Amino acid sequence: MSGAMSSGSATALAGEQAARVPFTRLDNADPALLAELLGVVERVSQDAAFTLGAEVEGFEREFASWCEAGHAVGVSSGTAALELALRGLGIGPGDEVIVPTNSFIATAEAVSAAGATPLLVDVDEETALLTAEIVEQAITPRTRCVIPVHLYGRTVEMGPLLDLCRERGVLVVEDACQAHGARYRGRPAGSLGDAGCFSFYPTKNLGAWGDGGAVVTNDRDLAAELRLLRSHGEGARHHHEMPARTDRLDALQAAILRVKLGRLDEANERRRAAGAALREALTGGTVTPPAAVSGTGDHVYHLFVVRSPERNALREHLEAAGVSNAIHYPTPIHLQPAYADLGLGVGSLPVAERLAVESCSLPIFPVISAAEIERIAAAIASFD
């Protein structure tokens, strides 16, 4: 497989853990990276500069440049990024925000936290993503914003959606929490709308050693507002311009992210290569691999999600074959108890409901080997 680990690197990873294909591998599986990151931890601890400061500012500059955006504002999590972006854009009580129900609950949760109402909608059958056509049917006079989610690392078809929203005067906040480095028509996910939101949860393509997030934008005023919102509304020391709260990105996390950002393009290329190899291996069977991306889109394979009408049996078969797997997400947002008051019962958003019972996430990570991909493919083939 193009982009797979070298045999030397594979040996360094404890003989491939031959008994089982792991779902993912984190930083502790790479001795060289781990040593570099521990050196960063030591440096930050010696400086005792743990809150905002030079490390956060440096990461913000580097991440904004990497996203080809004017500004990046580091915050405490991806959820905080979404909420603060909405609040910074003036969205609150009385406003509706269109959110795909096929997403992690944080996408809707952020809308609720901002005081607005999530308007949950279905997704496209093939891509499992929001489309302009779905949004157009859902817009009401109260709709102030749309949150397209670049789910699993696949980009939403943003061109028609942006055209529609500009025509209707609706803001666009991209949820790029799973799509670091994915591109649409050559532009990075997160740089296309009014704001783009990222999570740095440890399992993400760009993961910290704890929670963290960022908002990117080309709007200087919005960036300034976000910096107030994340830190007690404090424009100058002991001068608070608005009631806010604490949603800062820790300096230690920023320092770790700066190291890993420099490796991210290569890691994403390895994910793309692994995703392509898995797709090829699974094509033609009864288990449906992710659809190919369009000529305008991209997929950085934060997750590799397949579909099977016998999903639970498939999972049991994979476990028996020593292939780790998971479900993202078993209950659509509209069927969660937290959003029962919206009155969207079973059958109301059928595509997402089918995805919830058919989807299974297979192992994928930058250092996945050709042998591991072959084991995954063989396990799927023996299920077929």
C-alpha positions, 0 to 999 in steps of 0.5 A: 500500500502506498503510504504504509509504514516501513518495515523498520517502523512497523518493528518499532511498534511492537511487532504490529500487535499481530494478535489484534488490529487496533482501532487507532494508535496514539502518540505513545505508540511512536517513541520518537514523537513521544520523546519530542513531546515530553521535551516540550512538556519539560520546557513549558513546565520550566517556563511555568507559563501555562495559560495563554502566552507565547505558546498559544500565540505561536500556535494560533499564528501557525494554525491560521496560516496552515488553514489559510485563514486570517486568524485563529483563536485557541479555545478549550474544546471543539464544543467551545469553539462552536459555541463561541463562534455562534455567540461571537456572530450574535446568534442567540435566543430566538434564532434557529441554526440548521444542524445535521442530526448525523453528527456528534451531539456537540454540534447541536449542544453548542447551539443550545448553549448559545441560547439558540434553537437547533433545527435538526435535519437529515443528511444525504444518503451517499455521503452522510453529509448536509447538502444545499438542497436539504438546507433550502427545504429547512430554512425558515424566517428564523434561520440565522446560521447553518453548521455544515459538518465535515463528518469523519474527515469528508468535506461537505459540498460547500459551493452550492451551500455557500451560494444559498446561504449568501442569497438568504442572508444566513451565516455559515459556521463550519464544524471541521472538528473531524476534518483537519487538512481536508480541502474543498476546491483547494481550500482548507475546510474551516476557511470557507464560511464565516468561521470554522471550528476545530477540536483537538481531542486526542484521537483527532487527526491533530490531537492534543494531550487533552481537550482543546479547540480553535476557531479560524476566521478571516473576520478581524472583529470576530477574532477579537470578540472571540478572544474576549469571550474565551477569557472573562471578557478581559481586553486588558488586565483587570478590564472586563468588557463583557460578561464571559467565562473561561474557555482558554486553550492551555499553553501546554496543549498549544505547545504539543499541537505546534509539534504535531502540526508540522507532521500533519500534512504527511499524516493526512497523506498516509490516512488518504492512502490507507483509506484508498487501499481499504476502499479498493479492498472492500469494493464489490462486497456486501459491506459498503465502503465510504463513497468516493469523494467528488472532484471538488471534495476531499477525505482525510479519513479521521474515521473509515465508516462502512455500512452493512444491514447486518452491522451487529453481526459484522461487528461480532465477526470482526471482533472474533477475527481480531479487528477492532471496530466502533460505532459513530454514532448509534443514536442520531441527535434528534432521538437523544433524550436531550432533544426530545422536546423538539418532537422529532420521533422515530421515522422523522429523519430516516436517512440518519436513522438508517445510518445509525443502525448500519454504520461501523467504523473500521481501524484507520490511522497514519501508521496502519500497515499493509498487513493490517489492511490485508487483515481487515479486508480478509475479515470483511471478505470472510463475512461476505 
